[in-house]
Amino acid sequence: MPAGLNRALLTVAGAVVAIVLAIAISSVAIIAAGASPIDAFAAFFNFGETERAVSNGIAAFLNRAVPLFIAGLAVAVGFRMNLFNIGVEGQYRIAAICAAYVGSTFTAPKPIQILVIIVVAAVVGGAYALIPAVMKVTRGVNEVISTIMLNYIAIALASYLVRGPFAGQRAAGQLTTTTPQLPESAMFPNLNFVFDWFGLLAPTRGGGVWGFLLVAVVLGLVVWVVLERTRFGFNVKASGLNGPAAFASGVNPKKMVIAAMVLSGAIAGLIGLPEILGDKGAFNSNFTAGLGFLGIAVALLGRNKPVGIAIAALLFAFLDRAQGALQIADVPSSVITIIQGVIVLLVVIANEVTNRIAMRLEEQRAARQLDTNRPVEVAA
């Protein structure tokens, strides 16, 4: 059997075993919480009692997956360079508020308005990621420490800006503060027409299915091409695996660190745009948090590959969407966090085990090939 097929089968087998074990361990946790595992897992597939509720559930599921996918891509770019960009959380928060504010200051045709907002978000996210990159290559500061500290600064700065310089008019009775509302030309068209293809009612909550889903798909393809099919992607991976060897071959590892971190931050800057351009139309003080940290788990689960990250994002979104259904079934919503954590932990362990098995099989195959090709000595 070819080595590539062996590794693929081992990877699939490892993932299946990890998920089965995750279900078993999660069932124990659910029983310990005084609930029924059967009711809990049935709730995950409960999208609603009416056709409209089902449409809303599907839309919520897809909308949750989009920012998780983008977050996973941002983290994966850093991982390819052996860089732990823990600062994705702060990068997308500061990028989101800057993009929302800039987009509210002018009105242009829809394509131009949306493009400017996307570019601003990417530039701000990349610029904020440049700070830990420069600190690493000039002073040797560990990127984990610097990005964690910069997360706190970004979150506090965004909180100040939304209540101060970037604050818009607060409507009567409104408890949250927001940036000025974006003009209609800045709002991304939704994809609700897809429901008509399947004879379903269009969703009515949260702006329907956010059209930024298409941008996320294109972004995933671009990241795959850049990392897997270009010299830049090869240089990033080579520098991450062995900096001195890469330097000896003509690659500057310091430039690669900066390039990888800035690219990671630029992608991270787009995480908040699906919500802003698809539903809210502004950045508010209750803006969705935690997507950057979840992106780390999504990237690990997806093995830093865009396709794997997409599957992991859909899995996490599927679990997150079930919080309401779990509460109706009298199951603690914290079960979702337990399941997510167990799945990530077991998949990482399964990946390490399958990698070692694949390596051992490859060594055995190489040894057999060597024995086969060894010339036979003829006795004199």
Stockholm file with secondary structure:
# STOCKHOLM 1.0

chainA/1-380         MPAGLNRALLTVAGAVVAIVLAIAISSVAIIAAGASPIDAFAAFFNFGETERAVSNGIAAFLNRAVPLFIAGLAVAVGFRMNLFNIGVEGQYRIAAICAAYVGSTFTAPKPIQILVIIVVAAVVGGAYALIPAVMKVTRGVNEVISTIMLNYIAIALASYLVRGPFAGQRAAGQLTTTTPQLPESAMFPNLNFVFDWFGLLAPTRGGGVWGFLLVAVVLGLVVWVVLERTRFGFNVKASGLNGPAAFASGVNPKKMVIAAMVLSGAIAGLIGLPEILGDKGAFNSNFTAGLGFLGIAVALLGRNKPVGIAIAALLFAFLDRAQGALQIADVPSSVITIIQGVIVLLVVIANEVTNRIAMRLEEQRAARQLDTNRPVEVAA
#=GR chainA/1-380 SS CCHHHHHHHHHHHHHHHHHHHHHHHHHHHHHHTTCCHHHHHHHHTCCCSSHHHHHHHHHHHHHHHHHHHHHHHHHHHHHHTTCCCTTHHHHHHHHHHHHHHHHTTCCCCHHHHHHHHHHHHHHHHHHHHHHHHHHHHHHCCCHHHHHHHHHHHHHHHHHHHHHTTTCCCCCTTCCSCBCCCCCGGGSCCCCTHHHHHTTCCCCCSTTSSCTHHHHHHHHHHHHHHHHHHSHHHHHHHHHHHCHHHHHHTTCCHHHHHHHHHHHHHHHHTTTTHHHIIIIISSCBTTCCCCHHHHHHHHHHHTTTCHHHHHHHHHHHHHHHHTHHHHHHTTCCTHHHHHHHHHHHHHHHHHHHHHHHHHHHHHHHHHHHHHHHHSCCCCCC
#=GC SS_cons         CCHHHHHHHHHHHHHHHHHHHHHHHHHHHHHHTTCCHHHHHHHHTCCCSSHHHHHHHHHHHHHHHHHHHHHHHHHHHHHHTTCCCTTHHHHHHHHHHHHHHHHTTCCCCHHHHHHHHHHHHHHHHHHHHHHHHHHHHHHCCCHHHHHHHHHHHHHHHHHHHHHTTTCCCCCTTCCSCBCCCCCGGGSCCCCTHHHHHTTCCCCCSTTSSCTHHHHHHHHHHHHHHHHHHSHHHHHHHHHHHCHHHHHHTTCCHHHHHHHHHHHHHHHHTTTTHHHIIIIISSCBTTCCCCHHHHHHHHHHHTTTCHHHHHHHHHHHHHHHHTHHHHHHTTCCTHHHHHHHHHHHHHHHHHHHHHHHHHHHHHHHHHHHHHHHHSCCCCCC
//
